[in-house]
Amino acid sequence: MLFTPNLRPSLRLAFRARFLSFSLWLAIALAIAVPLAANFSGRQPATVGLDVGLSLIRLALPVLTVLLLQELVCREFDRKLFLVSLTYPRPRHHFLLGRVAAIGVLLAGLLLILAVLLAGLVTWISSDYAQTTPPALGLPYALTIAFIALDLLAGLALGTLLAVVASTPAFVLIGTLGFMLMARSFSAIVALLERDSTLVSHAETYQSSLGMLGLLLPDLGALDVRMVALYGHWSLLPANWAQSALATLAYAAALLGLAVWALNRKRLA
């Protein structure tokens, strides 16, 4: 592999940064939260448990993404370790993309493990109570997990760019999580204002301002297609899901390209 010389040390750094312990605690939290949430619903316990589990995964993995970026990229410059990493006869982008590839491999592996664990928990809950509309843990569930991975890719790409240009690791945390919050929510707010413009004053101005975000941010809210897994109906899939997926991929590729360009232009003292 092209980035293998940088991929292996990056994986070792991630494991030293307590990636395994964080993953274990996340799996334990998932195993506790899903059955507890299911017990609060008398008619659709499996659906509620699956919904809560997916929400927990979507909340926790972006935080882990930022922590890995801080450890593998930001602290590399803070501790002057780049003086060793960049002395090898390789282009700078091999170093950066190797670190990004390591984070991507770890996140993909953890997401797969959590998805299997969640599916097992939902199957166990379903064995106690047969719902009229059980969750669809086949292709709809796989599509939901794939779109969560795409959502994480966009956050990883932006976090990589911020890690290269930012002067402090805290900016990477605030910037990446703020980006994902806005990208996930602005389209839902616009749709809400279209249905009821009386919710805020000067709704048209507010709505147009939010609409401008669509030119700057990918619509990560459209990637949340859990409804097809929760209820098993493909009609619940958003009409523009393919366009949203392609736009997010293009956005992530552009951000990674900007990160490589910024690193090549960065003056390392």
Rosetta blueprint (number, residue, H / E / L):
1 M L
2 L L
3 F L
4 T H
5 P H
6 N H
7 L H
8 R H
9 P H
10 S H
11 L H
12 R H
13 L H
14 A H
15 F H
16 R H
17 A L
18 R L
19 F H
20 L H
21 S H
22 F H
23 S H
24 L H
25 W H
26 L H
27 A H
28 I H
29 A H
30 L H
31 A H
32 I H
33 A H
34 V H
35 P H
36 L H
37 A H
38 A H
39 N H
40 F L
41 S L
42 G L
43 R L
44 Q L
45 P H
46 A H
47 T H
48 V H
49 G H
50 L H
51 D H
52 V H
53 G H
54 L H
55 S H
56 L H
57 I H
58 R H
59 L H
60 A H
61 L H
62 P H
63 V H
64 L H
65 T H
66 V H
67 L H
68 L H
69 L H
70 Q H
71 E H
72 L H
73 V H
74 C H
75 R H
76 E H
77 F H
78 D H
79 R L
80 K L
81 L L
82 F H
83 L H
84 V H
85 S H
86 L L
87 T L
88 Y L
89 P L
90 R L
91 P L
92 R H
93 H H
94 H H
95 F H
96 L H
97 L H
98 G H
99 R H
100 V H
101 A H
102 A H
103 I H
104 G H
105 V H
106 L H
107 L H
108 A H
109 G H
110 L H
111 L H
112 L H
113 I H
114 L H
115 A H
116 V H
117 L H
118 L H
119 A H
120 G H
121 L H
122 V H
123 T H
124 W H
125 I H
126 S H
127 S H
128 D H
129 Y L
130 A L
131 Q L
132 T L
133 T L
134 P L
135 P L
136 A L
137 L L
138 G L
139 L H
140 P H
141 Y H
142 A H
143 L H
144 T H
145 I H
146 A H
147 F H
148 I H
149 A H
150 L H
151 D H
152 L H
153 L H
154 A H
155 G H
156 L H
157 A H
158 L H
159 G H
160 T H
161 L H
162 L H
163 A H
164 V H
165 V H
166 A L
167 S L
168 T L
169 P H
170 A H
171 F H
172 V H
173 L H
174 I H
175 G H
176 T H
177 L H
178 G H
179 F H
180 M H
181 L H
182 M H
183 A H
184 R H
185 S H
186 F H
187 S H
188 A H
189 I H
190 V H
191 A H
192 L H
193 L H
194 E H
195 R H
196 D L
197 S H
198 T H
199 L H
200 V L
201 S L
202 H L
203 A H
204 E H
205 T H
206 Y H
207 Q H
208 S H
209 S H
210 L H
211 G H
212 M H
213 L H
214 G H
215 L H
216 L H
217 L L
218 P L
219 D L
220 L H
221 G H
222 A H
223 L H
224 D L
225 V L
226 R H
227 M H
228 V H
229 A H
230 L H
231 Y H
232 G L
233 H L
234 W H
235 S H
236 L H
237 L L
238 P L
239 A L
240 N L
241 W H
242 A H
243 Q H
244 S H
245 A H
246 L H
247 A H
248 T H
249 L H
250 A H
251 Y H
252 A H
253 A H
254 A H
255 L H
256 L H
257 G H
258 L H
259 A H
260 V H
261 W H
262 A H
263 L H
264 N H
265 R H
266 K L
267 R L
268 L L
269 A L
